Amino acid sequence: MSEEFTVAGQSVPKITEIVGIIMILWGVLTYILTEMSSPTSLIPSMVGTPIFLMGFLTKKMPEKKKLFMHISSALGLIATLGGLMAFNGIMDGDWSMSTISQLFLLIVGGTYTTICVKSFIHARKNREASEN
């Protein structure tokens, strides 16, 4: 079994940085598109910033990779759970920027959380294989 889990040739810390940047940019874009009328449109940026930071810190302090990746996966789960609110808007026929942004959080956060869980499973299997 390979040492490091990758998706599309990218390590999970690199994916973490990419996801963080995407969330940051989405939050800023929606804030601008909604004519800066609601600071809640920056929520994806508020979640994306610490996700990005965890990926960045993993490169700077690889000995703390496990801690940083667990924190970032928890943040991904928070984004996913927050994104579930999109279903309320969809059920009401509301396709406002708010609903679209919540849907964005659901999809991006859910995908990222899935990648993290698969990475953790991979790491556990590697650890168990090396013990045997």
N, C-alpha and C positions, 0 to 999 in steps of 0.2 A: 504494500500500500504506500502511495506517495506521502511524503512528509507534510507538504502544505496543500490545503484545499484551495482550489481556484475555480473561478467561473469565467468563461470566455478568456482564459489566460491571465486573469487578474486575481491577485491575492485579495483576501477579505479586507485587510486594512486599506488597500487601494480602493476597493469597491466602497468602503466606508467613507473615504474622502470624497469620492465621486457622488455618492448619494447625498452627503452633506452639502456639497456645492450645488447640486440640482435643487435641493430643498431651499437653500438660501436664495438662489436666483428666482425660484418660483414665488417665494414670499415677497421678494422685492418687486417682481413683475406685477403680481396681483395688487400690491399696495399702490403701485403707479397706475395700473389700469382702473382701479376703483377710485381714482383721483384723490388718493390719500385720505379717504373719508373714514376709514376704519382701521385702527391699529391691529385688530384681530386678523387682518389679511396678512400680517407678518408672522403668524403662528408657524407656518412651515419653516421660515427662517430661524425662528426661535428654537425649533427642534433640530433643524439642520446644522446650526452652528456647533452645538456640543457633539453631534454625530461626527462632523468633520474633524473637530478637535480630537476626538478619540482616535480616529484613523491617523491623524498627524502625530499624536503623542506615541502611538505604537511604533512609528518609525524612529522617533527620538529616544524612546525608552523600551526597547524590545523585551526586556526582562519583565515588564508589566503588561505585556500584550494580552494575557488572559483577563486581567482586570478591565482594561480599556475596551476590549471586545464585548465583555459581558455588559458593561455600562451602555455601550452603543446599541447592543441588541435590545436592551430594556427600553431605550429611547425609541428604537424602531417599533417596538410593540406599542408604546404610548402613541406614536403617530398613527399606527394601524387602528387602535381603539378609538382615537379621536376622529379618524376618518369614517368610522361606522355611522357618524351623525349624518353622513351624506344620504343615507337611506331615507331619513325623514324628509329631506328636501325632494328627493326623487319621487317618493310616494305622493307628495303634494304637487308634483309637476313643476317644482322650482328648480330651474337650471341656471340660477344666478352664479356669479363668480364664487360666492361663498360655498355653494353646493359642489361646484366643480373643484374648488380647492380642497374640500373635505374628501372628495373622491380621489384626488391626487394623493392625499396623505394615506388613504386606504390602500391604494395600489402600490405606491412606492414603499410605504412603510411595511406593508404585507410581504412584498417581494424581498425587501431587505431582511426582514425578520426570518423569512424562510431560508435565505442564504446563510444567515447566522446560525440557525438551528442545524442545518446540514453541515456546516463547518464544525460545530461542536460535536456532532455525531462522528464525523470524520476524525477529529482529534482524539476522541475517546477510543475509537477502534484502533488508531495508531498506537495509543498508549497501551492498550490491552495486548496488541500484537507484539510490542517490544518487551512486555513483561513475560511473555511465554517463550 
